Amino acid sequence: PRRLTSGKDLFLEATSDTNETMYKLSKNHVVDENNPSIKSYGIISVYEGTKVKIIEGDLINGLGGALKDYVRVLVPAQGGKSGLVSKHVLVEDVQAPPQAIGAAAPPPAIF
């Protein structure tokens, strides 16, 4: 992914209608964002179920080096907030394909 720098660019990228893969958090990623050490790295809190877009790094190598366990994400639900989260709490957001127009409902289950 390309490197975006301004908040406006990040927000527009996150909310644009593209086919880029979205991810969601499988559990809470909660940190003390006021801790100087955490703040210096830009590590953020994001909660389980929140959809995010990876804007730097990947689920295999993270950001590499000392940050191999982290990826930079964009959080559209938090106004385009971006920061680092652990790659270990992310899963691909797989959505069921839309039902075809006029498709019959499935039959009821038989018990």
N, C-alpha and C positions, 0 to 999 in steps of 0.2 A: 504494500500500500504506500501511497505517497505521503510525504510528511506535511502536515498542515500546521500552521503556526497561530493564526488568530482565532479567537473564540467564535467569531462570526463564521469564518470558513469551516471550522469544526462542526458547528451547529448545522449549517447548510448541507454539508456533506452527510451528516448523520440522518437528516430528514429528507434527503433527496430520494426519489423513487428509482432505486437501482436494484439489481439482483445480487448485490453483495451479501455474503453470509453474515447473518446476525447470530449472536450468542446470547445465552442467558446464564445467570448465576445459579449453580446447583445448591449453594448454601451461602449464608451471609459472609461478606468480606468486610469485617468491621475493625477499624484501626483508630488510634487516637490521632486524628488529623492535626491536632495542635502540638504534638510532640515534635520538637525541632528536627530530630533524626528522620522521622517519617515524612515530615513536611519537606525536608530537603530533597528527598527522592520523588516526591509527588505521589505518594501512595494514598489512595482514597478509599472511603467506605462506600460499598454498594451492597444492596440487600438481595437475598434469594429471590429468584424469579424475574429480576430486572433484566431487560434486554439491553445489550451493549453491542458496539461494533469495534472490532480490533482495528486500531489505526497504526500500530507499530508492533512488530514482533509476531510470533506465531505460537501455536499450542505445543509445538515440538521443541523449539529452541528458546522460547521466550524472547527476551531482548538480548540474549547472549551474555557471556562473561559473568560478572557478579550479579547481574539481573536476569539470569537464565530462567528463574521461576516466575518472572513477571512479564506482562504485556501491557501496552498502553491502550486504553479503551476510551471510547466516547459514549456517554450515557445520555441518549436523547430525552429520556423521561426526567432528567435532572437539568433541563435547560442547556444541554450540550456540554455539561461538565466532562472534563477528561482527566485522566490520571492513570496510575499504575494499579493493577490488581493481580493477584496470583493467578497464573494460568490454570492451576489445579481446581479452581472453583467454576471454570467455564465449561459449558457444553453447547454444542450446536443447537440453535433454536429451530427444530424441525417442525414445520407446520403441515398439517394434512392438506392435500390438494383440495380446492373447492369442489363441491358436488356439482355435477353437470346440471345445467338448467333442464328442468322437467324430469330429472332422474327420480325414480320411484324410491320411497323410503325402504330401508331394509325390513324384512319381516320380523315380527316379534320373536324373542328367544323362547325356546320350548324348554320347560323345566321338567 
